[in-house]
Amino acid sequence: EDVKVTELWFKFARHGRVGEVYVPKKLDKQGRRFGFVKFREVRDGGEMLSRMGDIWLGTYKLRVNLSRFNREDNREEVPDAIPESSRAAEARYHPGRSFK
C-alpha cells in the first residue's frame, strides 16, 4: 500500500511544525515502506517522541524514532573561486562538437 506524503504530513502536523516529509520508493531490508519527517523548532526530542508513540495510519501502527545523525542545515556559503570574466568562456556553444 502506497503512503502519500500529504497523509504523513497531516498525521505528524498535530505534533509540531513539519518542515519536510520524504518517502522513498524503495523498501527496507524486510520489504517494508519507510519515510522521514523533519520537524522545525524541536525543543525536547524525548517529549516529542513520547507524544508520538501511538500514531496509526489506517491499520498500520507507525514506528517513530529520533534521527541517529544530525544534518547541518546552516552550511556556510563557499565563495566562487572563478572570476566572472573566465566563466563566460566556459559557457560557449560549439555546434557539431561532441564532449564525451
N, C-alpha and C positions, 0 to 999 in steps of 0.2 A: 504494500500500500504506500503510495507516494504521499509524503508530507509536504505541504506547501509552506513556503517561508512566511507568508502572511498569517497562517494559522499559528505558527510558533511565536511570531511577533506579538499577536494579541494575547496568547496564553501567558507569556512572560512579562508583558507590559503591566500586568497587575502588580508585579513585584518590584518595579523600578523603571527607570528610564532606559529603554532599549536603544542601543546605539547601532547594532549591526546583527544580522542573522544570516548564517550561511549553512546550507545543507548540501553536501557534495553528492554527486550522482553515484559514486562508488559505495560499496558496503564495507563493513569492518570484517575482520577475520572470521567471525562467527556468522557472517551473512546478514547482519542487521544494519539498518539505516542509522546514521548518526548525524549530528549537527552541532553548531556552535552559536551561542547567543552572547553577545558582548553588551554589557551594561555600562552606562555612563555614571560617574559620581557614586561609586560604591564605597561606603564608609566602613562597613563591617561585613566582610565576606562570610564569616561564620553564621552571623544572624540571618543574612540573606539566604544562605544555604538551608538553614533550618526552616525558614518560611516556605521554601520551595520543595520541601521534602515529599509532598503529596500532589504532584501535578499529573493529571490524566489527559490524554489526547485520544478521544474515542474510547476504545477498550484497552489502550496501551498506557501503562504507567511509565512516565519518563524518569530516567535516572539523571540526576543533576550532580555535577562535580565542579569544583573550582578549577580554574586553569592551573596547570602544573608549571607553566613557564610564563614569565612576564614579557610582554611585547612593548617596546618603546614606541610610543606614538609621536613623541616630541623629538623627532630626528632633526639634527642640525642640517641646515642647507649648506651644501658644498658649493662654493663659488666656481664658476666656469673658469677653466684654465686656458681656454681657447679664446683669443681676442675676436671681436666681431668681424674684423676685416678678413680673417682667414676662413671664417665659416662660409662665406659666400662662395669660395672656391669649391667647397665640399658638396654644395647643393646644385651643381651644374648638371644639366641634362645632355646626354650624348646619344642621339638616336642611332640605332643599329648596333650598339655595343652590348656585349654580354658581360656581366660582372660576376661570373660564377667562381 
